[in-house]
Amino acid sequence: MDEDFGVTGAHTEVELLVDVPIDELWPVITDLSRYGDWSPECTYAAWLDGWTGPEVGARYEARNRFPDGLVTQVLCVVTAATAPYAFGWDVYGGDPGTHEPFAAWRYDLRPAVRPVQTVVRQSFTHGPGDSGARAAVRADPANAAAILQGRLDQLRHNMKSTIGAMVCDVVQGDRAV
């Protein structure tokens, strides 16, 4: 069995206070059709199998483009959908019936003290499934810790950018929901 190099369970998150009420932010957080507009990495997402919104067990596909030019397509399965507080999903490189998830993503929203604000926490936890991060550390085990930390830092930066773009669209009224 290959050494894990700390990949499984590697975690990062951001928590931001945003100037959007929770009831206005929830439909944006769960609007997969706009992820490609907001995310530096996810270029496309769409519900599959007749699903049209966030429900536990719903499936969607997503496509990602990485800074090195690599493009991937993944299958996501919703694991949390409690409006307007939690939206989470696992990411698979293959059939969820035969593959382990390689990532778990989640948004947690809570009202702030001021009703026009929301506290948004977005988190990422690396799962046991095969992924680009796992392949990168296997290819260069001497630098595994630095490679993994670099990926977590990149994800944290992308989370802040994505949430910022979402909030900007709500504030500017640029929502096509």
C-alpha positions as CSV (number, residue, x, y, z in Angstrom):
1,M,0.0,0.0,0.0
2,D,1.3,3.5,-0.9
3,E,2.2,5.8,1.9
4,D,-0.4,8.5,2.5
5,F,2.0,11.5,3.2
6,G,-0.8,13.1,5.3
7,V,-3.1,13.6,2.3
8,T,-6.1,11.8,3.8
9,G,-7.8,14.2,6.3
10,A,-5.8,17.2,5.1
11,H,-8.1,20.1,5.8
12,T,-8.5,23.8,5.2
13,E,-11.2,26.4,5.6
14,V,-12.1,30.0,5.5
15,E,-14.6,31.9,7.5
16,L,-15.8,35.3,6.3
17,L,-18.3,37.9,7.5
18,V,-20.2,39.1,4.4
19,D,-22.6,41.9,3.9
20,V,-25.5,39.8,2.6
21,P,-28.4,38.4,4.6
22,I,-28.4,34.6,4.9
23,D,-31.7,34.2,3.0
24,E,-30.1,36.0,0.0
25,L,-26.8,34.1,0.2
26,W,-28.3,30.6,0.3
27,P,-29.7,30.5,-3.2
28,V,-26.3,31.8,-4.5
29,I,-24.2,29.2,-2.6
30,T,-26.4,26.5,-4.1
31,D,-26.6,27.9,-7.7
32,L,-24.3,25.4,-9.5
33,S,-24.9,27.1,-12.8
34,R,-22.9,30.1,-11.7
35,Y,-19.9,28.3,-10.1
36,G,-17.9,28.7,-13.4
37,D,-18.4,32.4,-13.2
38,W,-17.2,32.7,-9.6
39,S,-14.6,30.1,-9.0
40,P,-10.9,30.3,-10.1
41,E,-10.9,26.6,-10.5
42,C,-14.3,25.1,-11.1
43,T,-15.3,26.0,-14.7
44,Y,-18.7,24.2,-14.8
45,A,-21.2,22.4,-12.6
46,A,-24.7,21.0,-13.4
47,W,-27.2,18.8,-11.7
48,L,-27.5,15.2,-13.0
49,D,-30.2,12.5,-13.1
50,G,-33.1,14.9,-13.0
51,W,-31.9,16.7,-9.8
52,T,-32.6,20.4,-9.9
53,G,-31.4,21.6,-6.5
54,P,-29.6,20.7,-3.3
55,E,-30.9,17.6,-1.6
56,V,-28.9,14.9,0.2
57,G,-28.1,12.3,-2.4
58,A,-28.4,14.6,-5.4
59,R,-25.6,14.2,-7.9
60,Y,-23.9,16.8,-10.1
61,E,-20.9,16.9,-12.4
62,A,-18.2,19.5,-12.2
63,R,-15.3,20.4,-14.3
64,N,-12.1,22.0,-13.0
65,R,-9.2,23.7,-14.7
66,F,-5.9,23.9,-12.7
67,P,-3.1,26.5,-13.1
68,D,-0.9,23.9,-14.9
69,G,-3.6,23.5,-17.6
70,L,-5.0,20.1,-16.3
71,V,-8.7,19.8,-16.8
72,T,-10.7,17.3,-14.8
73,Q,-14.3,16.2,-14.7
74,V,-15.7,14.8,-11.4
75,L,-18.9,13.5,-10.0
76,C,-20.3,15.1,-6.8
77,V,-22.8,13.8,-4.4
78,V,-24.6,16.1,-2.0
79,T,-24.1,15.2,1.7
80,A,-25.7,18.2,3.4
81,A,-28.5,20.4,2.2
82,T,-30.2,22.3,5.1
83,A,-31.5,25.6,3.9
84,P,-30.2,28.2,4.6
85,Y,-27.5,26.8,6.8
86,A,-25.4,24.0,5.2
87,F,-24.5,22.7,1.7
88,G,-21.9,20.0,1.4
89,W,-20.8,17.4,-1.2
90,D,-18.3,14.6,-1.7
91,V,-16.2,14.5,-4.9
92,Y,-15.5,11.3,-6.8
93,G,-13.2,10.6,-9.7
94,G,-15.4,7.7,-10.7
95,D,-18.6,5.9,-9.7
96,P,-19.4,6.5,-6.0
97,G,-20.5,2.9,-5.7
98,T,-17.0,1.7,-6.5
99,H,-14.7,4.6,-5.7
100,E,-13.8,6.4,-2.5
101,P,-14.3,10.2,-2.3
102,F,-11.2,12.2,-2.8
103,A,-12.6,15.4,-1.2
104,A,-15.4,16.7,0.9
105,W,-16.5,20.3,0.5
106,R,-19.0,22.2,2.7
107,Y,-20.5,25.7,3.2
108,D,-21.8,26.5,6.6
109,L,-23.8,29.7,6.9
110,R,-25.0,31.4,10.1
111,P,-26.7,34.8,10.7
112,A,-24.3,37.4,12.0
113,V,-25.2,39.8,14.8
114,R,-26.3,42.4,12.2
115,P,-29.2,40.9,10.2
116,V,-27.8,42.2,6.9
117,Q,-24.7,40.0,7.4
118,T,-23.8,36.3,7.3
119,V,-20.9,34.4,8.5
120,V,-19.8,32.0,5.8
121,R,-17.5,29.1,6.4
122,Q,-16.3,27.0,3.5
123,S,-14.2,23.9,4.2
124,F,-12.3,21.2,2.3
125,T,-11.2,17.9,3.6
126,H,-9.2,15.5,1.5
127,G,-10.6,12.0,1.4
128,P,-9.0,8.6,0.9
129,G,-9.7,8.5,-2.9
130,D,-7.1,9.1,-5.6
131,S,-6.6,12.7,-6.6
132,G,-4.2,15.1,-8.2
133,A,-2.8,16.1,-4.8
134,R,-2.2,12.4,-3.9
135,A,-0.4,11.8,-7.3
136,A,1.7,14.9,-6.8
137,V,3.0,13.8,-3.4
138,R,3.6,10.3,-4.6
139,A,5.7,11.6,-7.5
140,D,7.9,13.8,-5.1
141,P,7.8,12.2,-1.6
142,A,10.7,14.3,-0.4
143,N,8.6,17.4,-0.9
144,A,5.2,15.9,0.0
145,A,4.6,18.3,3.0
146,A,5.3,21.4,0.9
147,I,3.3,20.1,-2.0
148,L,0.3,19.4,0.2
149,Q,0.5,22.7,2.0
150,G,0.8,24.5,-1.3
151,R,-2.4,22.9,-2.5
152,L,-4.2,23.7,0.8
153,D,-3.1,27.4,0.5
154,Q,-4.3,27.5,-3.1
155,L,-7.7,26.1,-2.1
156,R,-8.0,28.7,0.7
157,H,-7.2,31.5,-1.7
158,N,-9.8,30.1,-4.2
159,M,-12.4,29.9,-1.5
160,K,-12.0,33.5,-0.6
161,S,-12.1,34.5,-4.2
162,T,-15.2,32.4,-4.9
163,I,-17.2,33.7,-1.9
164,G,-16.1,37.3,-2.7
165,A,-17.4,36.9,-6.3
166,M,-20.7,35.5,-5.1
167,V,-21.2,38.3,-2.6
168,C,-20.3,40.9,-5.3
169,D,-22.9,39.5,-7.6
170,V,-25.6,39.7,-4.9
171,V,-24.6,43.2,-3.9
172,Q,-24.6,44.3,-7.6
173,G,-27.8,42.5,-8.4
174,D,-26.0,40.3,-11.0
175,R,-27.8,37.1,-10.2
176,A,-29.4,34.9,-12.9
177,V,-31.1,32.5,-10.5
